[in-house]
Amino acid sequence: MFDKELDLTAMDIEQIRKFERPLAYYLTKQKNDSLKEICRFFGIKGYSGKNKEALVALINDFVFKDNAAADKMFDDMAVEEYNVLNHLLISDHYAEAFDAELAPHHLIFSGSGYAFMPSDVKEYLRAYVVERSGAEGQDDEVKALVSAVNLYGYFSLDHYAAVLKKYLNIEMTAADLERELAGVATLKDGFVLNPLMSESMFSGQGVDTERTYYMPDTWDEFQQYFAFEYHPETRELTTLLDHLEQYLTTPLRRKDLIDSVIVMMKMMDHPKHLMNIITDLEQEGILASVPQQPTELYLIAAFRTVRNWHLGGHQMLEIAAAEGSRRTAPMRVINKQVKKKSKKRRKNMNVSRFKK
């Protein structure tokens, strides 16, 4: 899909992220067969026999006519696609690192390790989200599922039943949920797994399904975790970010810094790997050379306050306080393996089946 206008080898990261073009630009980079597939997906009639220019105009007119295109797109999206779309919607840029293939009919276009959102699609979807944000019922069920996956990483079906009861007043048994989520989420041994976890390395045997999970007080608080990078601030986290900010290569990268630190801390299971976050940020050009001390101490202090999903949504400090422990290293809760920065798309994570 790339040409001289979008030559990634000649652009720095910030130029790529700020690359702003409308939907018609990206559609013209698609082959005619892909454009016809988009027409079939949306149920657009009259595309047969049309040339590329006519196909682009047909799709463009249909997408922005009403909410039908957004409804269809959101119904078909997988959880990982929801995450990258949500990140682009709430950010001030139009491209995001994403090393996987995206279907063109989702109106986000992938290539060379990036996902690109057209500027007019961004405006359209922001208006759509605002209009639908007050919707009740099944849309909220989707928010509950994605938020729980992002917050907990893995959680028992029994706990998910408690989530639905607490926030949405929906009563379902674990058996009901297992049938409901089959093909929608990754299920194993009575648990729902984060797509970044390896199913083969997970075993629910011996895991206490009655353990206490972190439960935000209100639905508004809980659904904030629908954004993959969301995390409430702590004093220790603020101290760390303020320290790292002085090493930013440009002030425009502060949001990248915050998102990367939060997401990677959620994924890590031991503080000895925390400096790897800094190394990655340096390699990506977000940070200049950062000294190991006192950075490592700030990282450990912040890590102990993050609600890590591998700790069932708890902070390390909460776990330690509950057990009367003074240990500073996190406990391993379960025998599992996290694939760092895995972007592999799971076709079975289509949340549309969760919407009846």
LUMKOLTI-270157 format. One record per residue (C-alpha): residue in one letter; z, y negated, x negated. Coordinates in Angstrom, 3 decimals, padded with zeros to 6 digits, always signed. Layout:
N
+-----+----------+----------+----------+
! res !        w !        v !        u !
+-----+----------+----------+----------+
!   a !        Z !        Y !        X !
...
+-----+----------+----------+----------+
This chain:
356
+-----+----------+----------+----------+
! res !        w !        v !        u !
+-----+----------+----------+----------+
!   m ! +000.000 ! +000.000 ! +000.000 !
!   f ! +000.259 ! -002.306 ! -002.995 !
!   d ! -002.288 ! -004.732 ! -004.381 !
!   k ! -002.381 ! -007.699 ! -006.755 !
!   e ! -000.332 ! -009.756 ! -004.307 !
!   l ! +002.471 ! -007.222 ! -004.473 !
!   d ! +002.382 ! -006.018 ! -008.068 !
!   l ! +005.938 ! -004.783 ! -008.609 !
!   t ! +005.408 ! -004.423 ! -012.352 !
!   a ! +004.865 ! -008.177 ! -012.611 !
!   m ! +007.892 ! -009.122 ! -010.480 !
!   d ! +011.608 ! -009.205 ! -011.212 !
!   i ! +014.117 ! -007.711 ! -008.767 !
!   e ! +014.835 ! -011.008 ! -007.056 !
!   q ! +011.127 ! -011.718 ! -006.496 !
!   i ! +010.701 ! -008.272 ! -004.926 !
!   r ! +013.700 ! -008.780 ! -002.650 !
!   k ! +012.409 ! -012.182 ! -001.534 !
!   f ! +008.844 ! -010.954 ! -000.909 !
!   e ! +008.257 ! -012.317 ! +002.609 !
!   r ! +005.186 ! -011.191 ! +004.554 !
!   p ! +004.471 ! -010.499 ! +008.256 !
!   l ! +003.811 ! -007.131 ! +009.850 !
!   a ! +000.043 ! -007.676 ! +009.840 !
!   y ! +000.083 ! -007.839 ! +006.033 !
!   y ! +001.692 ! -004.387 ! +005.713 !
!   l ! -000.476 ! -002.885 ! +008.435 !
!   t ! -003.640 ! -003.897 ! +006.592 !
!   k ! -002.411 ! -001.856 ! +003.600 !
!   q ! -002.291 ! +001.322 ! +005.709 !
!   k ! -005.141 ! +003.753 ! +006.130 !
!   n ! -006.832 ! +003.908 ! +009.524 !
!   d ! -005.333 ! +007.341 ! +010.182 !
!   s ! -001.820 ! +005.900 ! +009.672 !
!   l ! -002.592 ! +003.023 ! +012.028 !
!   k ! -003.788 ! +005.459 ! +014.671 !
!   e ! -000.600 ! +007.503 ! +014.192 !
!   i ! +001.406 ! +004.327 ! +014.855 !
!   c ! -000.598 ! +003.787 ! +018.040 !
!   r ! +000.066 ! +007.353 ! +019.168 !
!   f ! +003.788 ! +007.020 ! +018.403 !
!   f ! +004.160 ! +003.876 ! +020.511 !
!   g ! +001.786 ! +005.103 ! +023.214 !
!   i ! -000.674 ! +002.269 ! +022.623 !
!   k ! -003.890 ! +002.875 ! +024.520 !
!   g ! -007.456 ! +001.961 ! +023.580 !
!   y ! -007.257 ! +002.508 ! +019.823 !
!   s ! -009.998 ! +005.123 ! +019.598 !
!   g ! -013.088 ! +003.951 ! +017.740 !
!   k ! -011.596 ! +000.649 ! +016.620 !
!   n ! -011.860 ! -000.635 ! +013.055 !
!   k ! -008.864 ! -001.589 ! +010.902 !
!   e ! -008.828 ! -005.255 ! +011.923 !
!   a ! -008.798 ! -004.336 ! +015.609 !
!   l ! -006.117 ! -001.663 ! +015.103 !
!   v ! -003.860 ! -004.124 ! +013.279 !
!   a ! -004.244 ! -006.670 ! +016.083 !
!   l ! -003.576 ! -004.004 ! +018.723 !
!   i ! -000.354 ! -002.853 ! +017.064 !
!   n ! +000.808 ! -006.373 ! +016.270 !
!   d ! +000.351 ! -007.505 ! +019.876 !
!   f ! +002.162 ! -004.457 ! +021.256 !
!   v ! +005.172 ! -004.679 ! +018.929 !
!   f ! +006.098 ! -008.272 ! +019.731 !
!   k ! +005.261 ! -008.153 ! +023.447 !
!   d ! +008.699 ! -006.914 ! +024.589 !
!   n ! +011.540 ! -004.568 ! +023.592 !
!   a ! +009.553 ! -001.369 ! +024.164 !
!   a ! +008.610 ! -000.972 ! +020.489 !
!   a ! +012.204 ! -001.506 ! +019.297 !
!   d ! +013.548 ! +000.929 ! +021.905 !
!   k ! +011.101 ! +003.608 ! +020.801 !
!   m ! +011.714 ! +002.986 ! +017.108 !
!   f ! +015.512 ! +003.093 ! +017.322 !
!   d ! +015.362 ! +006.263 ! +019.427 !
!   d ! +013.424 ! +008.022 ! +016.650 !
!   m ! +015.255 ! +006.742 ! +013.556 !
!   a ! +017.362 ! +008.929 ! +011.298 !
!   v ! +020.817 ! +007.817 ! +010.166 !
!   e ! +019.717 ! +006.953 ! +006.624 !
!   e ! +016.903 ! +004.844 ! +008.039 !
!   y ! +019.405 ! +003.099 ! +010.292 !
!   n ! +021.445 ! +002.250 ! +007.214 !
!   v ! +018.606 ! +000.635 ! +005.248 !
!   l ! +017.346 ! -001.184 ! +008.346 !
!   n ! +020.832 ! -002.481 ! +009.145 !
!   h ! +021.315 ! -003.647 ! +005.559 !
!   l ! +018.034 ! -005.568 ! +005.620 !
!   l ! +018.823 ! -007.120 ! +009.001 !
!   i ! +022.161 ! -008.570 ! +007.901 !
!   s ! +020.930 ! -009.698 ! +004.479 !
!   d ! +018.862 ! -012.709 ! +003.478 !
!   h ! +016.147 ! -010.680 ! +001.757 !
!   y ! +013.163 ! -008.573 ! +002.829 !
!   a ! +013.239 ! -005.629 ! +000.420 !
!   e ! +015.889 ! -003.100 ! -000.532 !
!   a ! +016.024 ! -000.333 ! -003.118 !
!   f ! +015.251 ! +002.880 ! -001.231 !
!   d ! +013.871 ! +005.933 ! -003.013 !
!   a ! +012.524 ! +007.854 ! -000.034 !
!   e ! +009.556 ! +007.831 ! +002.315 !
!   l ! +009.690 ! +005.867 ! +005.562 !
!   a ! +007.434 ! +006.496 ! +008.533 !
!   p ! +005.197 ! +003.414 ! +009.085 !
!   h ! +005.896 ! +003.493 ! +012.832 !
!   h ! +009.490 ! +002.486 ! +012.026 !
!   l ! +008.097 ! -000.892 ! +010.950 !
!   i ! +009.703 ! -000.669 ! +007.495 !
!   f ! +007.348 ! +000.190 ! +004.669 !
!   s ! +008.293 ! +002.083 ! +001.517 !
!   g ! +006.824 ! +002.313 ! -001.954 !
!   s ! +007.794 ! +002.320 ! -005.636 !
!   g ! +011.483 ! +002.730 ! -004.888 !
!   y ! +011.762 ! -000.063 ! -002.304 !
!   a ! +011.823 ! -000.486 ! +001.462 !
!   f ! +010.084 ! -003.629 ! +002.773 !
!   m ! +010.813 ! -005.251 ! +006.132 !
!   p ! +008.149 ! -007.643 ! +007.460 !
!   s ! +009.507 ! -011.133 ! +008.139 !
!   d ! +008.427 ! -011.239 ! +011.792 !
!   v ! +009.811 ! -007.731 ! +012.375 !
!   k ! +013.143 ! -008.893 ! +010.972 !
!   e ! +013.233 ! -011.823 ! +013.394 !
!   y ! +012.181 ! -009.559 ! +016.271 !
!   l ! +014.804 ! -006.892 ! +015.554 !
!   r ! +017.584 ! -009.441 ! +015.039 !
!   a ! +016.851 ! -010.850 ! +018.494 !
!   y ! +016.720 ! -007.317 ! +019.889 !
!   v ! +020.093 ! -006.390 ! +018.374 !
!   v ! +021.702 ! -009.560 ! +019.739 !
!   e ! +020.297 ! -008.839 ! +023.192 !
!   r ! +021.455 ! -005.235 ! +023.142 !
!   s ! +024.779 ! -005.768 ! +021.337 !
!   g ! +026.704 ! -005.961 ! +024.571 !
!   a ! +025.269 ! -002.710 ! +025.887 !
!   e ! +027.771 ! -000.077 ! +026.957 !
!   g ! +027.641 ! +003.718 ! +027.149 !
!   q ! +025.187 ! +005.761 ! +025.162 !
!   d ! +024.299 ! +003.032 ! +022.646 !
!   d ! +028.002 ! +002.810 ! +021.840 !
!   e ! +028.079 ! +006.579 ! +021.330 !
!   v ! +025.464 ! +006.179 ! +018.607 !
!   k ! +027.518 ! +003.394 ! +017.021 !
!   a ! +030.589 ! +005.638 ! +017.120 !
!   l ! +028.798 ! +008.511 ! +015.381 !
!   v ! +027.265 ! +006.404 ! +012.596 !
!   s ! +030.491 ! +004.430 ! +012.081 !
!   a ! +032.527 ! +007.632 ! +011.806 !
!   v ! +030.081 ! +009.115 ! +009.284 !
!   n ! +030.214 ! +005.958 ! +007.159 !
!   l ! +033.995 ! +005.615 ! +007.350 !
!   y ! +035.152 ! +009.218 ! +006.950 !
!   g ! +032.328 ! +010.957 ! +005.141 !
!   y ! +033.405 ! +014.201 ! +006.741 !
!   f ! +035.549 ! +014.637 ! +009.824 !
!   s ! +036.480 ! +017.415 ! +012.188 !
!   l ! +034.986 ! +017.691 ! +015.637 !
!   d ! +038.533 ! +017.570 ! +016.986 !
!   h ! +039.025 ! +014.197 ! +015.333 !
!   y ! +035.691 ! +012.943 ! +016.609 !
!   a ! +036.810 ! +013.861 ! +020.114 !
!   a ! +039.860 ! +011.656 ! +019.507 !
!   v ! +037.579 ! +008.820 ! +018.318 !
!   l ! +035.486 ! +008.950 ! +021.486 !
!   k ! +038.596 ! +009.092 ! +023.648 !
!   k ! +040.311 ! +006.187 ! +021.901 !
!   y ! +037.389 ! +003.771 ! +021.696 !
!   l ! +035.001 ! +004.747 ! +024.505 !
!   n ! +037.272 ! +006.659 ! +026.910 !
!   i ! +034.929 ! +009.655 ! +026.717 !
!   e ! +036.568 ! +013.067 ! +026.945 !
!   m ! +034.790 ! +015.969 ! +025.265 !
!   t ! +036.009 ! +019.158 ! +023.623 !
!   a ! +035.108 ! +020.161 ! +020.073 !
!   a ! +032.840 ! +022.865 ! +021.523 !
!   d ! +031.079 ! +020.294 ! +023.721 !
!   l ! +030.542 ! +018.027 ! +020.722 !
!   e ! +029.190 ! +020.858 ! +018.589 !
!   r ! +026.502 ! +021.492 ! +021.198 !
!   e ! +025.873 ! +017.759 ! +021.656 !
!   l ! +025.466 ! +017.035 ! +017.946 !
!   a ! +023.396 ! +020.095 ! +017.039 !
!   g ! +020.266 ! +018.789 ! +015.347 !
!   v ! +021.635 ! +015.232 ! +015.401 !
!   a ! +024.253 ! +015.345 ! +012.654 !
!   t ! +025.044 ! +017.699 ! +009.778 !
!   l ! +027.589 ! +020.218 ! +011.058 !
!   k ! +029.445 ! +022.918 ! +009.157 !
!   d ! +032.682 ! +024.829 ! +009.790 !
!   g ! +033.693 ! +022.533 ! +012.642 !
!   f ! +033.093 ! +019.341 ! +010.655 !
!   v ! +030.524 ! +016.542 ! +010.728 !
!   l ! +029.360 ! +015.746 ! +007.171 !
!   n ! +028.098 ! +012.593 ! +005.530 !
!   p ! +024.395 ! +013.132 ! +004.632 !
!   l ! +025.246 ! +012.353 ! +000.981 !
!   m ! +027.418 ! +015.477 ! +000.835 !
!   s ! +026.070 ! +018.829 ! -000.206 !
!   e ! +026.331 ! +021.326 ! +002.664 !
!   s ! +026.244 ! +024.265 ! +000.275 !
!   m ! +029.323 ! +022.968 ! -001.578 !
!   f ! +031.337 ! +022.238 ! +001.561 !
!   s ! +033.835 ! +024.659 ! +003.037 !
!   g ! +035.964 ! +023.762 ! +006.034 !
!   q ! +038.205 ! +026.758 ! +005.487 !
!   g ! +041.728 ! +025.730 ! +004.653 !
!   v ! +041.133 ! +022.081 ! +005.517 !
!   d ! +043.861 ! +020.780 ! +007.790 !
!   t ! +042.014 ! +019.517 ! +010.861 !
!   e ! +045.244 ! +017.986 ! +012.144 !
!   r ! +045.688 ! +015.630 ! +009.194 !
!   t ! +046.051 ! +011.936 ! +009.998 !
!   y ! +042.826 ! +009.959 ! +009.826 !
!   y ! +042.625 ! +006.195 ! +009.532 !
!   m ! +041.948 ! +004.791 ! +012.996 !
!   p ! +041.225 ! +001.048 ! +013.276 !
!   d ! +043.192 ! -000.599 ! +016.062 !
!   t ! +040.198 ! -001.723 ! +018.113 !
!   w ! +036.636 ! -000.690 ! +018.886 !
!   d ! +035.358 ! -003.942 ! +017.373 !
!   e ! +037.031 ! -003.042 ! +014.070 !
!   f ! +035.802 ! +000.558 ! +014.124 !
!   q ! +032.140 ! -000.227 ! +014.813 !
!   q ! +031.995 ! -002.592 ! +011.850 !
!   y ! +031.598 ! +000.583 ! +009.759 !
!   f ! +028.157 ! +000.995 ! +011.348 !
!   a ! +027.047 ! -001.015 ! +008.303 !
!   f ! +027.074 ! +001.446 ! +005.412 !
!   e ! +028.402 ! -001.103 ! +002.913 !
!   y ! +031.132 ! -002.558 ! +005.185 !
!   h ! +034.670 ! -002.674 ! +003.897 !
!   p ! +037.607 ! -004.932 ! +004.773 !
!   e ! +038.668 ! -007.024 ! +001.797 !
!   t ! +041.857 ! -006.384 ! -000.154 !
!   r ! +043.562 ! -008.603 ! -002.705 !
!   e ! +042.738 ! -006.125 ! -005.475 !
!   l ! +039.073 ! -005.903 ! -004.445 !
!   t ! +038.787 ! -009.690 ! -004.300 !
!   t ! +040.320 ! -009.943 ! -007.787 !
!   l ! +037.791 ! -007.436 ! -009.134 !
!   l ! +034.803 ! -009.194 ! -007.553 !
!   d ! +035.976 ! -012.602 ! -008.759 !
!   h ! +036.258 ! -011.159 ! -012.265 !
!   l ! +032.778 ! -009.614 ! -012.139 !
!   e ! +031.187 ! -012.703 ! -010.623 !
!   q ! +031.369 ! -014.540 ! -013.950 !
!   y ! +029.017 ! -011.901 ! -015.397 !
!   l ! +026.372 ! -012.161 ! -012.636 !
!   t ! +022.900 ! -012.802 ! -014.008 !
!   t ! +022.344 ! -015.176 ! -011.066 !
!   p ! +024.636 ! -016.343 ! -008.225 !
!   l ! +022.052 ! -014.993 ! -005.766 !
!   r ! +023.098 ! -011.453 ! -006.714 !
!   r ! +026.698 ! -011.752 ! -005.449 !
!   k ! +025.935 ! -009.804 ! -002.258 !
!   d ! +024.269 ! -007.063 ! -004.321 !
!   l ! +027.403 ! -006.917 ! -006.448 !
!   i ! +029.738 ! -006.639 ! -003.459 !
!   d ! +027.647 ! -004.022 ! -001.648 !
!   s ! +027.159 ! -001.871 ! -004.748 !
!   v ! +030.827 ! -001.876 ! -005.731 !
!   i ! +032.007 ! -000.995 ! -002.222 !
!   v ! +029.453 ! +001.756 ! -001.554 !
!   m ! +029.891 ! +003.435 ! -004.930 !
!   m ! +033.690 ! +003.337 ! -004.692 !
!   k ! +033.441 ! +005.117 ! -001.342 !
!   m ! +031.364 ! +007.845 ! -002.987 !
!   m ! +033.459 ! +008.451 ! -006.101 !
!   d ! +036.322 ! +010.930 ! -006.182 !
!   h ! +038.019 ! +010.011 ! -009.477 !
!   p ! +038.756 ! +006.682 ! -011.216 !
!   k ! +037.506 ! +007.954 ! -014.574 !
!   h ! +033.943 ! +007.414 ! -013.308 !
!   l ! +034.447 ! +003.819 ! -012.150 !
!   m ! +032.906 ! +002.169 ! -015.221 !
!   n ! +029.676 ! +003.975 ! -014.302 !
!   i ! +029.371 ! +001.451 ! -011.462 !
!   i ! +029.367 ! -001.384 ! -013.979 !
!   t ! +026.855 ! +000.422 ! -016.191 !
!   d ! +024.501 ! +000.849 ! -013.219 !
!   l ! +024.820 ! -002.823 ! -012.278 !
!   e ! +024.065 ! -003.822 ! -015.854 !
!   q ! +020.987 ! -001.578 ! -015.946 !
!   e ! +019.772 ! -003.027 ! -012.636 !
!   g ! +020.044 ! -006.549 ! -014.033 !
!   i ! +022.739 ! -007.620 ! -011.577 !
!   l ! +025.407 ! -007.993 ! -014.284 !
!   a ! +025.203 ! -009.059 ! -017.898 !
!   s ! +027.281 ! -007.156 ! -020.478 !
!   v ! +030.802 ! -006.697 ! -019.086 !
!   p ! +033.818 ! -005.927 ! -021.334 !
!   q ! +035.605 ! -002.660 ! -020.597 !
!   q ! +038.996 ! -004.372 ! -020.512 !
!   p ! +040.379 ! -005.759 ! -018.292 !
!   t ! +037.453 ! -004.632 ! -016.071 !
!   e ! +038.594 ! -001.010 ! -015.997 !
!   l ! +042.105 ! -001.996 ! -014.906 !
!   y ! +040.727 ! -004.179 ! -012.115 !
!   l ! +038.448 ! -001.322 ! -011.004 !
!   i ! +041.315 ! +001.160 ! -010.776 !
!   a ! +043.523 ! -001.283 ! -008.873 !
!   a ! +040.732 ! -002.014 ! -006.378 !
!   f ! +039.768 ! +001.656 ! -006.068 !
!   r ! +043.292 ! +002.531 ! -004.962 !
!   t ! +042.959 ! +000.155 ! -001.992 !
!   v ! +039.467 ! +001.194 ! -000.820 !
!   r ! +039.370 ! +003.400 ! +002.271 !
!   n ! +037.432 ! +006.157 ! +000.535 !
!   w ! +035.621 ! +008.560 ! +002.842 !
!   h ! +036.470 ! +011.474 ! +000.545 !
!   l ! +040.120 ! +010.727 ! +001.400 !
!   g ! +039.503 ! +011.041 ! +005.109 !
!   g ! +039.216 ! +007.281 ! +005.499 !
!   h ! +042.568 ! +006.590 ! +003.843 !
!   q ! +043.465 ! +004.444 ! +000.889 !
!   m ! +044.895 ! +006.208 ! -002.152 !
!   l ! +048.005 ! +004.058 ! -001.740 !
!   e ! +048.448 ! +005.287 ! +001.834 !
!   i ! +048.135 ! +008.911 ! +000.726 !
!   a ! +050.642 ! +008.375 ! -002.070 !
!   a ! +053.099 ! +006.599 ! +000.213 !
!   a ! +052.842 ! +009.331 ! +002.845 !
!   e ! +053.726 ! +012.008 ! +000.313 !
!   g ! +056.256 ! +009.987 ! -001.645 !
!   s ! +054.032 ! +010.348 ! -004.673 !
!   r ! +053.688 ! +007.904 ! -007.536 !
!   r ! +050.496 ! +009.357 ! -008.936 !
!   t ! +047.705 ! +006.901 ! -009.661 !
!   a ! +044.819 ! +009.385 ! -009.608 !
!   p ! +043.300 ! +010.329 ! -006.235 !
!   m ! +043.803 ! +013.802 ! -004.803 !
!   r ! +040.814 ! +016.037 ! -004.291 !
!   v ! +040.833 ! +016.725 ! -000.585 !
!   i ! +038.121 ! +019.326 ! -000.368 !
!   n ! +035.818 ! +021.393 ! -002.536 !
!   k ! +032.650 ! +019.423 ! -002.181 !
!   q ! +030.035 ! +017.705 ! -004.291 !
!   v ! +028.728 ! +014.192 ! -003.787 !
!   k ! +025.170 ! +013.532 ! -004.819 !
!   k ! +025.303 ! +010.103 ! -006.414 !
!   k ! +022.818 ! +007.655 ! -004.928 !
!   s ! +021.031 ! +010.456 ! -003.102 !
!   k ! +018.348 ! +009.020 ! -000.847 !
!   k ! +016.781 ! +012.231 ! +000.413 !
!   r ! +015.864 ! +011.818 ! +004.047 !
!   r ! +017.352 ! +014.321 ! +006.459 !
!   k ! +014.968 ! +014.979 ! +009.286 !
!   n ! +017.745 ! +016.560 ! +011.344 !
!   m ! +019.773 ! +013.352 ! +011.363 !
!   n ! +017.764 ! +011.882 ! +014.210 !
!   v ! +020.294 ! +010.143 ! +016.413 !
!   s ! +017.889 ! +009.891 ! +019.324 !
!   r ! +019.133 ! +013.217 ! +020.697 !
!   f ! +022.558 ! +011.700 ! +020.937 !
!   k ! +021.157 ! +009.297 ! +023.530 !
!   k ! +020.738 ! +011.218 ! +026.730 !
+-----+----------+----------+----------+
